[in-house]
Amino acid sequence: MKSIVVISDTHGNRAEVEKLYPVFAECDYIIHLGDTSGDGSRVRADFPGKVYLLNGNCDIPRLGEDELTLEVEGVKIFACHGDRYGVKHSLARLAQKAADEGAAIALYGHTHEAREDSEGGVTLFNPGTLSRYTFTRSYLYLAVYDGKFTGKIVTLQ
């Protein structure tokens, strides 16, 4: 089994990100879906070799990739920030892109709203935000094993 912690839209809130360091230390992969304001590069430096950093619409300079497709334990995952797929209005374009990539999972951020949806045979996860500008801070814990997966959105107190 492999575990993946997915965060997004941290917007420089290092205090909340650092609360997750014990979870980061135990997981196999960390995916930051963008809008990091620099804290994403710090996570990448502190956990070398297991961080995938994606660019968000607020990320200048661009420190990561715009999109990512990876396979973990036989499950293909497509990840992006989400702004380029209009996720604030519909998940259809994102679901179609993930399906075109052969992915069972699409990970996205941008909306700051944690949610899990299914469309066109693709499971779409948004981990929410760790930004200081919200009352509800959350991340996604994803477990993948032998072609199967389960995800849990975890709310921080």
C-alpha positions in Angstrom: 0.0 0.0 0.0 1.1 3.5 -0.8 -0.2 6.6 0.9 -0.4 10.1 -0.7 -1.1 13.3 1.1 -2.6 16.0 -1.2 -2.7 19.6 -0.3 -3.6 22.8 -2.2 -4.0 26.5 -1.9 -1.8 27.0 1.1 -1.1 30.6 0.1 1.9 30.9 2.3 0.3 29.5 5.5 3.4 27.7 6.7 2.1 27.2 10.2 -0.7 25.0 9.0 1.5 23.2 6.5 4.1 22.4 9.2 1.3 20.9 11.3 1.2 18.2 8.7 5.0 17.4 8.9 4.4 14.2 11.0 1.9 13.0 8.3 4.3 14.0 5.5 7.1 12.0 7.2 5.1 8.8 7.2 3.4 9.0 3.8 5.0 7.8 0.5 4.1 10.8 -1.6 3.1 14.5 -1.2 1.2 16.3 -3.9 0.8 20.1 -3.7 -1.8 21.2 -6.2 -0.6 24.8 -6.4 -1.0 28.4 -5.0 1.8 27.8 -2.6 3.3 31.3 -2.1 6.6 29.6 -1.5 5.7 27.1 1.1 5.5 24.3 -1.5 9.2 24.7 -2.3 10.0 24.4 1.4 8.0 21.2 1.7 9.9 19.9 -1.4 13.2 20.8 0.3 12.2 19.2 3.6 10.9 16.0 2.1 13.2 15.4 -0.9 12.2 12.7 -3.4 8.6 12.4 -2.5 7.0 15.8 -3.4 5.2 16.6 -6.6 4.7 20.4 -6.8 2.2 21.8 -9.3 1.7 25.4 -10.3 -1.4 27.4 -9.4 -2.7 30.5 -10.9 -1.1 32.6 -8.1 2.3 31.0 -8.3 4.9 33.4 -9.6 7.5 32.2 -10.2 6.4 28.8 -11.5 8.1 26.3 -9.3 6.6 23.0 -10.5 4.7 21.4 -13.3 1.4 22.6 -14.7 0.0 19.1 -14.9 1.0 15.7 -13.8 0.0 12.1 -14.6 1.5 9.4 -12.4 0.8 5.7 -11.7 0.8 4.4 -8.2 0.1 0.8 -7.3 -1.7 0.3 -10.7 -3.9 3.4 -10.3 -3.3 6.3 -12.7 -3.7 9.7 -11.2 -4.0 13.0 -13.1 -3.3 16.2 -11.0 -3.5 19.9 -11.8 -4.5 23.1 -10.1 -7.8 23.2 -11.8 -8.1 26.8 -13.0 -7.3 25.9 -16.6 -10.3 23.4 -16.6 -12.9 25.8 -15.2 -13.5 23.8 -12.1 -15.3 26.7 -10.4 -18.1 26.2 -12.9 -18.0 22.5 -13.9 -15.9 19.4 -13.4 -16.7 18.0 -16.9 -13.6 19.3 -18.7 -11.3 18.0 -15.9 -13.0 14.6 -15.8 -12.6 14.3 -19.6 -8.9 15.2 -19.5 -8.4 12.6 -16.7 -10.3 10.0 -18.8 -8.2 10.9 -21.9 -5.1 10.3 -19.8 -6.5 6.9 -18.7 -6.7 8.1 -15.1 -9.1 6.8 -12.5 -8.4 9.8 -10.2 -8.3 13.5 -10.9 -6.8 15.8 -8.2 -7.5 19.5 -8.4 -7.6 22.6 -6.1 -8.3 26.3 -6.9 -11.9 26.4 -5.4 -10.8 26.1 -1.8 -13.7 23.7 -1.4 -13.0 20.1 -0.2 -15.0 17.6 -2.1 -15.2 14.2 -3.8 -17.2 13.7 -7.0 -17.5 11.1 -9.7 -18.0 11.9 -13.3 -17.5 9.7 -16.4 -15.8 6.9 -14.5 -13.3 9.3 -12.9 -13.2 10.1 -9.2 -12.4 13.7 -8.6 -10.9 14.9 -5.3 -10.3 18.5 -4.2 -8.4 18.5 -0.8 -9.7 22.0 0.0 -7.3 24.6 1.4 -4.9 25.2 4.2 -5.1 29.0 3.6 -5.4 31.3 6.7 -8.4 33.0 4.9 -10.9 30.2 5.6 -12.6 28.7 8.6 -12.3 25.1 7.3 -8.8 23.9 6.5 -8.4 20.4 5.0 -6.2 18.0 3.1 -6.7 14.7 1.3 -5.3 11.4 2.5 -5.3 8.9 -0.3 -4.4 5.2 0.1 -3.7 3.1 -3.0 -3.1 -0.6 -3.3 -3.2 -3.2 -6.0 -5.3 -1.1 -8.5 -7.8 0.2 -5.8 -7.9 3.4 -3.9 -9.7 5.2 -1.1 -9.6 8.8 -0.2 -10.4 10.7 3.0 -10.7 14.4 3.3 -9.3 15.4 6.7 -10.4 18.6 8.4 -7.9 20.3 10.7 -8.9 21.9 13.9 
